[in-house]
């Protein structure tokens, strides 16, 4: 693994953490369904960005951008719904 790949992974994890901090609820609003939905979505986006964004940073083109964007949207939506359901039935 070269220096460029290591740099891409570090930057991707940094972007993932930034997205996580922006999306997760700012205050502990209790155990509301929306709180859990935001938290699940934030974790999903952090993981998806950390895993799929390094390839886009190494080779920036539209194909790699959509390779990051499509799972982020799909898994984010699933995580949001799962978090809302978890908060609703907890």
PDB file of N, CA, C and O in Angstrom, chain B, residues numbered from 101:
ATOM      1  N   UNK B 101       0.859  -1.174   0.000  1.00  0.00           N
ATOM      2  CA  UNK B 101       0.000   0.000   0.000  1.00  0.00           C
ATOM      3  C   UNK B 101       0.901   1.230   0.000  1.00  0.00           C
ATOM      4  O   UNK B 101       1.734   1.403   0.890  1.00  0.00           O
ATOM      5  N   UNK B 102       0.728   2.063  -0.985  1.00  0.00           N
ATOM      6  CA  UNK B 102       1.565   3.238  -1.131  1.00  0.00           C
ATOM      7  C   UNK B 102       1.089   4.409  -0.291  1.00  0.00           C
ATOM      8  O   UNK B 102       0.055   4.348   0.374  1.00  0.00           O
ATOM      9  N   UNK B 103       1.860   5.457  -0.341  1.00  0.00           N
ATOM     10  CA  UNK B 103       1.562   6.653   0.439  1.00  0.00           C
ATOM     11  C   UNK B 103       0.268   7.326  -0.024  1.00  0.00           C
ATOM     12  O   UNK B 103      -0.474   7.878   0.788  1.00  0.00           O
ATOM     13  N   UNK B 104       0.006   7.279  -1.316  1.00  0.00           N
ATOM     14  CA  UNK B 104      -1.217   7.898  -1.838  1.00  0.00           C
ATOM     15  C   UNK B 104      -2.454   7.160  -1.330  1.00  0.00           C
ATOM     16  O   UNK B 104      -3.451   7.789  -0.976  1.00  0.00           O
ATOM     17  N   UNK B 105      -2.390   5.840  -1.293  1.00  0.00           N
ATOM     18  CA  UNK B 105      -3.528   5.060  -0.798  1.00  0.00           C
ATOM     19  C   UNK B 105      -3.772   5.318   0.679  1.00  0.00           C
ATOM     20  O   UNK B 105      -4.919   5.441   1.107  1.00  0.00           O
ATOM     21  N   UNK B 106      -2.704   5.402   1.459  1.00  0.00           N
ATOM     22  CA  UNK B 106      -2.851   5.683   2.888  1.00  0.00           C
ATOM     23  C   UNK B 106      -3.463   7.068   3.076  1.00  0.00           C
ATOM     24  O   UNK B 106      -4.358   7.243   3.902  1.00  0.00           O
ATOM     25  N   UNK B 107      -2.988   8.048   2.318  1.00  0.00           N
ATOM     26  CA  UNK B 107      -3.535   9.396   2.393  1.00  0.00           C
ATOM     27  C   UNK B 107      -5.014   9.402   2.022  1.00  0.00           C
ATOM     28  O   UNK B 107      -5.809  10.081   2.671  1.00  0.00           O
ATOM     29  N   UNK B 108      -5.393   8.657   0.989  1.00  0.00           N
ATOM     30  CA  UNK B 108      -6.792   8.599   0.554  1.00  0.00           C
ATOM     31  C   UNK B 108      -7.676   7.998   1.645  1.00  0.00           C
ATOM     32  O   UNK B 108      -8.789   8.472   1.872  1.00  0.00           O
ATOM     33  N   UNK B 109      -7.191   6.968   2.316  1.00  0.00           N
ATOM     34  CA  UNK B 109      -7.977   6.345   3.388  1.00  0.00           C
ATOM     35  C   UNK B 109      -8.133   7.309   4.563  1.00  0.00           C
ATOM     36  O   UNK B 109      -9.221   7.426   5.128  1.00  0.00           O
ATOM     37  N   UNK B 110      -7.061   7.996   4.930  1.00  0.00           N
ATOM     38  CA  UNK B 110      -7.126   8.940   6.051  1.00  0.00           C
ATOM     39  C   UNK B 110      -8.087  10.085   5.741  1.00  0.00           C
ATOM     40  O   UNK B 110      -8.892  10.470   6.589  1.00  0.00           O
ATOM     41  N   UNK B 111      -8.005  10.622   4.537  1.00  0.00           N
ATOM     42  CA  UNK B 111      -8.908  11.708   4.142  1.00  0.00           C
ATOM     43  C   UNK B 111     -10.356  11.208   4.094  1.00  0.00           C
ATOM     44  O   UNK B 111     -11.267  11.932   4.496  1.00  0.00           O
ATOM     45  N   UNK B 112     -10.577  10.001   3.616  1.00  0.00           N
ATOM     46  CA  UNK B 112     -11.936   9.451   3.552  1.00  0.00           C
ATOM     47  C   UNK B 112     -12.531   9.257   4.940  1.00  0.00           C
ATOM     48  O   UNK B 112     -13.702   9.563   5.165  1.00  0.00           O
ATOM     49  N   UNK B 113     -11.735   8.755   5.861  1.00  0.00           N
ATOM     50  CA  UNK B 113     -12.221   8.600   7.235  1.00  0.00           C
ATOM     51  C   UNK B 113     -12.512   9.980   7.836  1.00  0.00           C
ATOM     52  O   UNK B 113     -13.476  10.145   8.584  1.00  0.00           O
ATOM     53  N   UNK B 114     -11.685  10.954   7.509  1.00  0.00           N
ATOM     54  CA  UNK B 114     -11.935  12.316   7.978  1.00  0.00           C
ATOM     55  C   UNK B 114     -13.236  12.886   7.437  1.00  0.00           C
ATOM     56  O   UNK B 114     -14.003  13.495   8.182  1.00  0.00           O
ATOM     57  N   UNK B 115     -13.492  12.694   6.145  1.00  0.00           N
ATOM     58  CA  UNK B 115     -14.756  13.140   5.571  1.00  0.00           C
ATOM     59  C   UNK B 115     -15.927  12.384   6.188  1.00  0.00           C
ATOM     60  O   UNK B 115     -16.972  12.971   6.467  1.00  0.00           O
ATOM     61  N   UNK B 116     -15.752  11.081   6.401  1.00  0.00           N
ATOM     62  CA  UNK B 116     -16.811  10.300   7.040  1.00  0.00           C
ATOM     63  C   UNK B 116     -17.126  10.808   8.426  1.00  0.00           C
ATOM     64  O   UNK B 116     -18.294  10.893   8.807  1.00  0.00           O
ATOM     65  N   UNK B 117     -16.094  11.147   9.190  1.00  0.00           N
ATOM     66  CA  UNK B 117     -16.307  11.684  10.539  1.00  0.00           C
ATOM     67  C   UNK B 117     -16.982  13.053  10.482  1.00  0.00           C
ATOM     68  O   UNK B 117     -17.843  13.360  11.306  1.00  0.00           O
ATOM     69  N   UNK B 118     -16.589  13.868   9.510  1.00  0.00           N
ATOM     70  CA  UNK B 118     -17.229  15.175   9.332  1.00  0.00           C
ATOM     71  C   UNK B 118     -18.719  15.008   9.043  1.00  0.00           C
ATOM     72  O   UNK B 118     -19.548  15.686   9.651  1.00  0.00           O
ATOM     73  N   UNK B 119     -19.066  14.108   8.118  1.00  0.00           N
ATOM     74  CA  UNK B 119     -20.476  13.854   7.819  1.00  0.00           C
ATOM     75  C   UNK B 119     -21.207  13.329   9.051  1.00  0.00           C
ATOM     76  O   UNK B 119     -22.348  13.711   9.312  1.00  0.00           O
ATOM     77  N   UNK B 120     -20.546  12.454   9.808  1.00  0.00           N
ATOM     78  CA  UNK B 120     -21.142  11.905  11.026  1.00  0.00           C
ATOM     79  C   UNK B 120     -21.468  13.022  12.011  1.00  0.00           C
ATOM     80  O   UNK B 120     -22.565  13.066  12.566  1.00  0.00           O
ATOM     81  N   UNK B 121     -20.516  13.920  12.226  1.00  0.00           N
ATOM     82  CA  UNK B 121     -20.724  15.021  13.178  1.00  0.00           C
ATOM     83  C   UNK B 121     -21.816  15.987  12.717  1.00  0.00           C
ATOM     84  O   UNK B 121     -22.544  16.537  13.543  1.00  0.00           O
ATOM     85  N   UNK B 122     -21.935  16.195  11.406  1.00  0.00           N
ATOM     86  CA  UNK B 122     -22.949  17.098  10.892  1.00  0.00           C
ATOM     87  C   UNK B 122     -24.362  16.517  10.995  1.00  0.00           C
ATOM     88  O   UNK B 122     -25.323  17.257  11.207  1.00  0.00           O
ATOM     89  N   UNK B 123     -24.487  15.203  10.845  1.00  0.00           N
ATOM     90  CA  UNK B 123     -25.814  14.583  10.779  1.00  0.00           C
ATOM     91  C   UNK B 123     -26.329  14.130  12.137  1.00  0.00           C
ATOM     92  O   UNK B 123     -27.530  14.219  12.396  1.00  0.00           O
ATOM     93  N   UNK B 124     -25.447  13.645  13.014  1.00  0.00           N
ATOM     94  CA  UNK B 124     -25.944  13.110  14.282  1.00  0.00           C
ATOM     95  C   UNK B 124     -26.612  14.202  15.095  1.00  0.00           C
ATOM     96  O   UNK B 124     -26.239  15.371  14.987  1.00  0.00           O
ATOM     97  N   UNK B 125     -27.603  13.837  15.911  1.00  0.00           N
ATOM     98  CA  UNK B 125     -28.320  14.848  16.694  1.00  0.00           C
ATOM     99  C   UNK B 125     -27.367  15.610  17.618  1.00  0.00           C
ATOM    100  O   UNK B 125     -26.478  15.025  18.236  1.00  0.00           O
ATOM    101  N   UNK B 126     -27.570  16.913  17.696  1.00  0.00           N
ATOM    102  CA  UNK B 126     -26.673  17.769  18.482  1.00  0.00           C
ATOM    103  C   UNK B 126     -26.871  17.591  19.979  1.00  0.00           C
ATOM    104  O   UNK B 126     -25.904  17.616  20.740  1.00  0.00           O
ATOM    105  N   UNK B 127     -28.092  17.417  20.398  1.00  0.00           N
ATOM    106  CA  UNK B 127     -28.380  17.256  21.819  1.00  0.00           C
ATOM    107  C   UNK B 127     -29.029  15.900  22.043  1.00  0.00           C
ATOM    108  O   UNK B 127     -29.556  15.283  21.116  1.00  0.00           O
ATOM    109  N   UNK B 128     -28.982  15.459  23.259  1.00  0.00           N
ATOM    110  CA  UNK B 128     -29.645  14.205  23.594  1.00  0.00           C
ATOM    111  C   UNK B 128     -31.133  14.494  23.752  1.00  0.00           C
ATOM    112  O   UNK B 128     -31.596  14.880  24.825  1.00  0.00           O
ATOM    113  N   UNK B 129     -31.861  14.301  22.678  1.00  0.00           N
ATOM    114  CA  UNK B 129     -33.279  14.642  22.661  1.00  0.00           C
ATOM    115  C   UNK B 129     -34.150  13.504  23.169  1.00  0.00           C
ATOM    116  O   UNK B 129     -35.352  13.471  22.904  1.00  0.00           O
ATOM    117  N   UNK B 130     -33.559  12.592  23.884  1.00  0.00           N
ATOM    118  CA  UNK B 130     -34.335  11.470  24.389  1.00  0.00           C
ATOM    119  C   UNK B 130     -34.375  10.332  23.391  1.00  0.00           C
ATOM    120  O   UNK B 130     -33.614  10.306  22.424  1.00  0.00           O
ATOM    121  N   UNK B 131     -35.240   9.426  23.630  1.00  0.00           N
ATOM    122  CA  UNK B 131     -35.345   8.243  22.774  1.00  0.00           C
ATOM    123  C   UNK B 131     -36.463   8.415  21.753  1.00  0.00           C
ATOM    124  O   UNK B 131     -37.383   7.599  21.687  1.00  0.00           O
ATOM    125  N   UNK B 132     -36.383   9.460  20.974  1.00  0.00           N
ATOM    126  CA  UNK B 132     -37.394   9.683  19.949  1.00  0.00           C
ATOM    127  C   UNK B 132     -37.010   8.922  18.680  1.00  0.00           C
ATOM    128  O   UNK B 132     -35.828   8.674  18.441  1.00  0.00           O
ATOM    129  N   UNK B 133     -37.981   8.559  17.883  1.00  0.00           N
ATOM    130  CA  UNK B 133     -37.673   7.853  16.638  1.00  0.00           C
ATOM    131  C   UNK B 133     -36.768   8.658  15.702  1.00  0.00           C
ATOM    132  O   UNK B 133     -35.887   8.092  15.054  1.00  0.00           O
ATOM    133  N   UNK B 134     -36.980   9.963  15.631  1.00  0.00           N
ATOM    134  CA  UNK B 134     -36.151  10.788  14.755  1.00  0.00           C
ATOM    135  C   UNK B 134     -34.700  10.842  15.232  1.00  0.00           C
ATOM    136  O   UNK B 134     -33.779  10.898  14.418  1.00  0.00           O
ATOM    137  N   UNK B 135     -34.499  10.824  16.542  1.00  0.00           N
ATOM    138  CA  UNK B 135     -33.137  10.804  17.100  1.00  0.00           C
ATOM    139  C   UNK B 135     -32.392   9.549  16.647  1.00  0.00           C
ATOM    140  O   UNK B 135     -31.253   9.630  16.186  1.00  0.00           O
ATOM    141  N   UNK B 136     -33.030   8.404  16.779  1.00  0.00           N
ATOM    142  CA  UNK B 136     -32.402   7.156  16.349  1.00  0.00           C
ATOM    143  C   UNK B 136     -32.218   7.112  14.834  1.00  0.00           C
ATOM    144  O   UNK B 136     -31.212   6.593  14.350  1.00  0.00           O
ATOM    145  N   UNK B 137     -33.176   7.649  14.085  1.00  0.00           N
ATOM    146  CA  UNK B 137     -33.065   7.661  12.629  1.00  0.00           C
ATOM    147  C   UNK B 137     -31.851   8.480  12.199  1.00  0.00           C
ATOM    148  O   UNK B 137     -31.097   8.048  11.328  1.00  0.00           O
ATOM    149  N   UNK B 138     -31.651   9.656  12.797  1.00  0.00           N
ATOM    150  CA  UNK B 138     -30.491  10.477  12.467  1.00  0.00           C
ATOM    151  C   UNK B 138     -29.199   9.788  12.870  1.00  0.00           C
ATOM    152  O   UNK B 138     -28.215   9.838  12.132  1.00  0.00           O
ATOM    153  N   UNK B 139     -29.189   9.150  14.023  1.00  0.00           N
ATOM    154  CA  UNK B 139     -27.984   8.467  14.497  1.00  0.00           C
ATOM    155  C   UNK B 139     -27.615   7.289  13.601  1.00  0.00           C
ATOM    156  O   UNK B 139     -26.446   7.115  13.256  1.00  0.00           O
ATOM    157  N   UNK B 140     -28.595   6.484  13.225  1.00  0.00           N
ATOM    158  CA  UNK B 140     -28.325   5.358  12.325  1.00  0.00           C
ATOM    159  C   UNK B 140     -27.837   5.857  10.967  1.00  0.00           C
ATOM    160  O   UNK B 140     -26.915   5.284  10.388  1.00  0.00           O
ATOM    161  N   UNK B 141     -28.462   6.937  10.454  1.00  0.00           N
ATOM    162  CA  UNK B 141     -28.056   7.501   9.172  1.00  0.00           C
ATOM    163  C   UNK B 141     -26.630   8.047   9.243  1.00  0.00           C
ATOM    164  O   UNK B 141     -25.858   7.882   8.299  1.00  0.00           O
ATOM    165  N   UNK B 142     -26.279   8.692  10.347  1.00  0.00           N
ATOM    166  CA  UNK B 142     -24.931   9.236  10.509  1.00  0.00           C
ATOM    167  C   UNK B 142     -23.895   8.117  10.513  1.00  0.00           C
ATOM    168  O   UNK B 142     -22.856   8.235   9.863  1.00  0.00           O
ATOM    169  N   UNK B 143     -24.167   7.033  11.238  1.00  0.00           N
ATOM    170  CA  UNK B 143     -23.227   5.906  11.248  1.00  0.00           C
ATOM    171  C   UNK B 143     -23.118   5.261   9.876  1.00  0.00           C
ATOM    172  O   UNK B 143     -22.026   4.886   9.449  1.00  0.00           O
ATOM    173  N   UNK B 144     -24.233   5.131   9.190  1.00  0.00           N
ATOM    174  CA  UNK B 144     -24.225   4.536   7.859  1.00  0.00           C
ATOM    175  C   UNK B 144     -23.385   5.365   6.893  1.00  0.00           C
ATOM    176  O   UNK B 144     -22.604   4.816   6.115  1.00  0.00           O
ATOM    177  N   UNK B 145     -23.542   6.668   6.941  1.00  0.00           N
ATOM    178  CA  UNK B 145     -22.780   7.539   6.046  1.00  0.00           C
ATOM    179  C   UNK B 145     -21.299   7.540   6.397  1.00  0.00           C
ATOM    180  O   UNK B 145     -20.452   7.604   5.506  1.00  0.00           O
ATOM    181  N   UNK B 146     -20.978   7.471   7.684  1.00  0.00           N
ATOM    182  CA  UNK B 146     -19.576   7.393   8.101  1.00  0.00           C
ATOM    183  C   UNK B 146     -18.915   6.128   7.545  1.00  0.00           C
ATOM    184  O   UNK B 146     -17.819   6.190   6.988  1.00  0.00           O
ATOM    185  N   UNK B 147     -19.575   5.002   7.696  1.00  0.00           N
ATOM    186  CA  UNK B 147     -19.011   3.733   7.228  1.00  0.00           C
ATOM    187  C   UNK B 147     -18.912   3.704   5.710  1.00  0.00           C
ATOM    188  O   UNK B 147     -17.887   3.303   5.161  1.00  0.00           O
ATOM    189  N   UNK B 148     -19.962   4.123   5.038  1.00  0.00           N
ATOM    190  CA  UNK B 148     -19.953   4.087   3.576  1.00  0.00           C
ATOM    191  C   UNK B 148     -18.909   5.035   2.994  1.00  0.00           C
ATOM    192  O   UNK B 148     -18.262   4.700   2.002  1.00  0.00           O
ATOM    193  N   UNK B 149     -18.737   6.205   3.592  1.00  0.00           N
ATOM    194  CA  UNK B 149     -17.717   7.142   3.109  1.00  0.00           C
ATOM    195  C   UNK B 149     -16.320   6.613   3.380  1.00  0.00           C
ATOM    196  O   UNK B 149     -15.442   6.724   2.524  1.00  0.00           O
ATOM    197  N   UNK B 150     -16.103   6.045   4.544  1.00  0.00           N
ATOM    198  CA  UNK B 150     -14.781   5.522   4.879  1.00  0.00           C
ATOM    199  C   UNK B 150     -14.372   4.363   3.983  1.00  0.00           C
ATOM    200  O   UNK B 150     -13.187   4.180   3.705  1.00  0.00           O
ATOM    201  N   UNK B 151     -15.341   3.581   3.532  1.00  0.00           N
ATOM    202  CA  UNK B 151     -15.025   2.394   2.745  1.00  0.00           C
ATOM    203  C   UNK B 151     -14.939   2.686   1.247  1.00  0.00           C
ATOM    204  O   UNK B 151     -14.042   2.178   0.575  1.00  0.00           O
ATOM    205  N   UNK B 152     -15.840   3.480   0.722  1.00  0.00           N
ATOM    206  CA  UNK B 152     -15.904   3.637  -0.736  1.00  0.00           C
ATOM    207  C   UNK B 152     -15.283   4.915  -1.292  1.00  0.00           C
ATOM    208  O   UNK B 152     -15.021   4.985  -2.493  1.00  0.00           O
ATOM    209  N   UNK B 153     -15.039   5.921  -0.465  1.00  0.00           N
ATOM    210  CA  UNK B 153     -14.498   7.165  -0.990  1.00  0.00           C
ATOM    211  C   UNK B 153     -13.007   7.124  -1.343  1.00  0.00           C
ATOM    212  O   UNK B 153     -12.596   7.896  -2.211  1.00  0.00           O
ATOM    213  N   UNK B 154     -12.162   6.271  -0.726  1.00  0.00           N
ATOM    214  CA  UNK B 154     -10.743   6.290  -1.108  1.00  0.00           C
ATOM    215  C   UNK B 154     -10.511   6.054  -2.597  1.00  0.00           C
ATOM    216  O   UNK B 154      -9.614   6.662  -3.181  1.00  0.00           O
ATOM    217  N   UNK B 155     -11.287   5.201  -3.211  1.00  0.00           N
ATOM    218  CA  UNK B 155     -11.107   4.952  -4.645  1.00  0.00           C
ATOM    219  C   UNK B 155     -11.396   6.202  -5.458  1.00  0.00           C
ATOM    220  O   UNK B 155     -10.727   6.461  -6.458  1.00  0.00           O
ATOM    221  N   UNK B 156     -12.391   6.983  -5.036  1.00  0.00           N
ATOM    222  CA  UNK B 156     -12.680   8.240  -5.732  1.00  0.00           C
ATOM    223  C   UNK B 156     -11.534   9.238  -5.560  1.00  0.00           C
ATOM    224  O   UNK B 156     -11.205   9.969  -6.494  1.00  0.00           O
ATOM    225  N   UNK B 157     -10.934   9.271  -4.388  1.00  0.00           N
ATOM    226  CA  UNK B 157      -9.828  10.201  -4.169  1.00  0.00           C
ATOM    227  C   UNK B 157      -8.582   9.806  -4.950  1.00  0.00           C
ATOM    228  O   UNK B 157      -7.805  10.670  -5.357  1.00  0.00           O
ATOM    229  N   UNK B 158      -8.386   8.511  -5.161  1.00  0.00           N
ATOM    230  CA  UNK B 158      -7.230   8.046  -5.939  1.00  0.00           C
ATOM    231  C   UNK B 158      -7.465   8.300  -7.425  1.00  0.00           C
ATOM    232  O   UNK B 158      -6.574   8.778  -8.128  1.00  0.00           O
ATOM    233  N   UNK B 159      -8.659   7.981  -7.897  1.00  0.00           N
ATOM    234  CA  UNK B 159      -9.001   8.161  -9.308  1.00  0.00           C
ATOM    235  C   UNK B 159     -10.282   8.987  -9.400  1.00  0.00           C
ATOM    236  O   UNK B 159     -11.368   8.413  -9.481  1.00  0.00           O
ATOM    237  N   UNK B 160     -10.184  10.323  -9.391  1.00  0.00           N
ATOM    238  CA  UNK B 160     -11.407  11.133  -9.391  1.00  0.00           C
ATOM    239  C   UNK B 160     -12.072  11.197 -10.769  1.00  0.00           C
ATOM    240  O   UNK B 160     -11.604  11.895 -11.668  1.00  0.00           O
ATOM    241  N   UNK B 161     -13.146  10.470 -10.911  1.00  0.00           N
ATOM    242  CA  UNK B 161     -13.970  10.548 -12.110  1.00  0.00           C
ATOM    243  C   UNK B 161     -15.417  10.272 -11.724  1.00  0.00           C
ATOM    244  O   UNK B 161     -15.704   9.923 -10.579  1.00  0.00           O
ATOM    245  N   UNK B 162     -16.321  10.428 -12.675  1.00  0.00           N
ATOM    246  CA  UNK B 162     -17.748  10.295 -12.378  1.00  0.00           C
ATOM    247  C   UNK B 162     -18.121   8.893 -11.917  1.00  0.00           C
ATOM    248  O   UNK B 162     -18.975   8.734 -11.045  1.00  0.00           O
ATOM    249  N   UNK B 163     -17.493   7.884 -12.489  1.00  0.00           N
ATOM    250  CA  UNK B 163     -17.842   6.507 -12.136  1.00  0.00           C
ATOM    251  C   UNK B 163     -17.540   6.231 -10.660  1.00  0.00           C
ATOM    252  O   UNK B 163     -18.346   5.614  -9.964  1.00  0.00           O
ATOM    253  N   UNK B 164     -16.389   6.686 -10.192  1.00  0.00           N
ATOM    254  CA  UNK B 164     -16.035   6.457  -8.791  1.00  0.00           C
ATOM    255  C   UNK B 164     -16.848   7.344  -7.845  1.00  0.00           C
ATOM    256  O   UNK B 164     -17.116   6.963  -6.705  1.00  0.00           O
ATOM    257  N   UNK B 165     -17.237   8.523  -8.323  1.00  0.00           N
ATOM    258  CA  UNK B 165     -18.111   9.370  -7.512  1.00  0.00           C
ATOM    259  C   UNK B 165     -19.458   8.691  -7.296  1.00  0.00           C
ATOM    260  O   UNK B 165     -19.961   8.656  -6.173  1.00  0.00           O
ATOM    261  N   UNK B 166     -20.044   8.153  -8.361  1.00  0.00           N
ATOM    262  CA  UNK B 166     -21.323   7.460  -8.227  1.00  0.00           C
ATOM    263  C   UNK B 166     -21.175   6.144  -7.471  1.00  0.00           C
ATOM    264  O   UNK B 166     -22.126   5.683  -6.838  1.00  0.00           O
ATOM    265  N   UNK B 167     -19.984   5.533  -7.532  1.00  0.00           N
ATOM    266  CA  UNK B 167     -19.738   4.325  -6.752  1.00  0.00           C
ATOM    267  C   UNK B 167     -19.753   4.632  -5.253  1.00  0.00           C
ATOM    268  O   UNK B 167     -20.074   3.759  -4.447  1.00  0.00           O
ATOM    269  N   UNK B 168     -19.406   5.869  -4.876  1.00  0.00           N
ATOM    270  CA  UNK B 168     -19.506   6.293  -3.483  1.00  0.00           C
ATOM    271  C   UNK B 168     -20.919   6.779  -3.163  1.00  0.00           C
ATOM    272  O   UNK B 168     -21.459   6.470  -2.101  1.00  0.00           O
ATOM    273  N   UNK B 169     -21.510   7.534  -4.076  1.00  0.00           N
ATOM    274  CA  UNK B 169     -22.780   8.183  -3.809  1.00  0.00           C
ATOM    275  C   UNK B 169     -23.959   7.206  -3.749  1.00  0.00           C
ATOM    276  O   UNK B 169     -24.827   7.343  -2.887  1.00  0.00           O
ATOM    277  N   UNK B 170     -24.000   6.235  -4.644  1.00  0.00           N
ATOM    278  CA  UNK B 170     -25.160   5.338  -4.683  1.00  0.00           C
ATOM    279  C   UNK B 170     -25.291   4.466  -3.435  1.00  0.00           C
ATOM    280  O   UNK B 170     -26.399   4.373  -2.905  1.00  0.00           O
ATOM    281  N   UNK B 171     -24.229   3.818  -2.924  1.00  0.00           N
ATOM    282  CA  UNK B 171     -24.440   3.070  -1.678  1.00  0.00           C
ATOM    283  C   UNK B 171     -24.694   3.982  -0.483  1.00  0.00           C
ATOM    284  O   UNK B 171     -25.391   3.600   0.457  1.00  0.00           O
ATOM    285  N   UNK B 172     -24.130   5.186  -0.519  1.00  0.00           N
ATOM    286  CA  UNK B 172     -24.359   6.110   0.595  1.00  0.00           C
ATOM    287  C   UNK B 172     -25.836   6.480   0.683  1.00  0.00           C
ATOM    288  O   UNK B 172     -26.398   6.532   1.777  1.00  0.00           O
ATOM    289  N   UNK B 173     -26.453   6.731  -0.439  1.00  0.00           N
ATOM    290  CA  UNK B 173     -27.877   7.086  -0.449  1.00  0.00           C
ATOM    291  C   UNK B 173     -28.737   5.870  -0.106  1.00  0.00           C
ATOM    292  O   UNK B 173     -29.655   5.963   0.709  1.00  0.00           O
ATOM    293  N   UNK B 174     -28.438   4.732  -0.729  1.00  0.00           N
ATOM    294  CA  UNK B 174     -29.256   3.534  -0.500  1.00  0.00           C
ATOM    295  C   UNK B 174     -29.156   3.052   0.949  1.00  0.00           C
ATOM    296  O   UNK B 174     -30.178   2.842   1.603  1.00  0.00           O
ATOM    297  N   UNK B 175     -27.943   2.878   1.446  1.00  0.00           N
ATOM    298  CA  UNK B 175     -27.784   2.393   2.822  1.00  0.00           C
ATOM    299  C   UNK B 175     -28.202   3.451   3.838  1.00  0.00           C
ATOM    300  O   UNK B 175     -28.654   3.121   4.934  1.00  0.00           O
ATOM    301  N   UNK B 176     -28.050   4.726   3.470  1.00  0.00           N
ATOM    302  CA  UNK B 176     -28.505   5.787   4.360  1.00  0.00           C
ATOM    303  C   UNK B 176     -30.010   5.774   4.534  1.00  0.00           C
ATOM    304  O   UNK B 176     -30.516   5.959   5.641  1.00  0.00           O
ATOM    305  N   UNK B 177     -30.721   5.557   3.446  1.00  0.00           N
ATOM    306  CA  UNK B 177     -32.178   5.480   3.522  1.00  0.00           C
ATOM    307  C   UNK B 177     -32.622   4.268   4.341  1.00  0.00           C
ATOM    308  O   UNK B 177     -33.531   4.361   5.165  1.00  0.00           O
ATOM    309  N   UNK B 178     -31.974   3.140   4.104  1.00  0.00           N
ATOM    310  CA  UNK B 178     -32.300   1.932   4.880  1.00  0.00           C
ATOM    311  C   UNK B 178     -31.997   2.153   6.356  1.00  0.00           C
ATOM    312  O   UNK B 178     -32.793   1.773   7.214  1.00  0.00           O
ATOM    313  N   UNK B 179     -30.853   2.764   6.660  1.00  0.00           N
ATOM    314  CA  UNK B 179     -30.484   3.014   8.047  1.00  0.00           C
ATOM    315  C   UNK B 179     -31.445   3.997   8.706  1.00  0.00           C
ATOM    316  O   UNK B 179     -31.797   3.829   9.874  1.00  0.00           O
ATOM    317  N   UNK B 180     -31.873   5.022   7.969  1.00  0.00           N
ATOM    318  CA  UNK B 180     -32.827   5.992   8.513  1.00  0.00           C
ATOM    319  C   UNK B 180     -34.138   5.310   8.874  1.00  0.00           C
ATOM    320  O   UNK B 180     -34.688   5.549   9.949  1.00  0.00           O
ATOM    321  N   UNK B 181     -34.639   4.465   7.986  1.00  0.00           N
ATOM    322  CA  UNK B 181     -35.899   3.759   8.240  1.00  0.00           C
ATOM    323  C   UNK B 181     -35.735   2.781   9.401  1.00  0.00           C
ATOM    324  O   UNK B 181     -36.617   2.674  10.253  1.00  0.00           O
ATOM    325  N   UNK B 182     -34.596   2.061   9.438  1.00  0.00           N
ATOM    326  CA  UNK B 182     -34.354   1.113  10.529  1.00  0.00           C
ATOM    327  C   UNK B 182     -34.237   1.846  11.865  1.00  0.00           C
ATOM    328  O   UNK B 182     -34.767   1.378  12.873  1.00  0.00           O
ATOM    329  N   UNK B 183     -33.559   2.975  11.884  1.00  0.00           N
ATOM    330  CA  UNK B 183     -33.438   3.747  13.118  1.00  0.00           C
ATOM    331  C   UNK B 183     -34.771   4.303  13.581  1.00  0.00           C
ATOM    332  O   UNK B 183     -35.063   4.320  14.777  1.00  0.00           O
ATOM    333  N   UNK B 184     -35.579   4.758  12.633  1.00  0.00           N
ATOM    334  CA  UNK B 184     -36.905   5.256  12.999  1.00  0.00           C
ATOM    335  C   UNK B 184     -37.764   4.137  13.570  1.00  0.00           C
ATOM    336  O   UNK B 184     -38.465   4.330  14.563  1.00  0.00           O
ATOM    337  N   UNK B 185     -37.709   2.963  12.938  1.00  0.00           N
ATOM    338  CA  UNK B 185     -38.484   1.819  13.434  1.00  0.00           C
ATOM    339  C   UNK B 185     -37.971   1.385  14.808  1.00  0.00           C
ATOM    340  O   UNK B 185     -38.764   1.047  15.686  1.00  0.00           O
ATOM    341  N   UNK B 186     -36.665   1.393  14.995  1.00  0.00           N
ATOM    342  CA  UNK B 186     -36.094   1.026  16.295  1.00  0.00           C
ATOM    343  C   UNK B 186     -36.564   1.981  17.383  1.00  0.00           C
ATOM    344  O   UNK B 186     -36.942   1.555  18.475  1.00  0.00           O
ATOM    345  N   UNK B 187     -36.540   3.269  17.080  1.00  0.00           N
ATOM    346  CA  UNK B 187     -37.001   4.265  18.053  1.00  0.00           C
ATOM    347  C   UNK B 187     -38.486   4.185  18.316  1.00  0.00           C
ATOM    348  O   UNK B 187     -38.941   4.473  19.423  1.00  0.00           O
ATOM    349  N   UNK B 188     -39.246   3.795  17.305  1.00  0.00           N
ATOM    350  CA  UNK B 188     -40.702   3.706  17.447  1.00  0.00           C
ATOM    351  C   UNK B 188     -41.098   2.526  18.340  1.00  0.00           C
ATOM    352  O   UNK B 188     -42.017   2.644  19.150  1.00  0.00           O
ATOM    353  N   UNK B 189     -40.410   1.394  18.195  1.00  0.00           N
ATOM    354  CA  UNK B 189     -40.821   0.181  18.896  1.00  0.00           C
ATOM    355  C   UNK B 189     -39.966  -0.134  20.116  1.00  0.00           C
ATOM    356  O   UNK B 189     -40.108  -1.203  20.710  1.00  0.00           O
ATOM    357  N   UNK B 190     -39.095   0.765  20.490  1.00  0.00           N
ATOM    358  CA  UNK B 190     -38.243   0.517  21.655  1.00  0.00           C
ATOM    359  C   UNK B 190     -39.010   0.641  22.940  1.00  0.00           C
ATOM    360  O   UNK B 190     -38.443   0.463  24.017  1.00  0.00           O
TER     361      UNK B 190
END
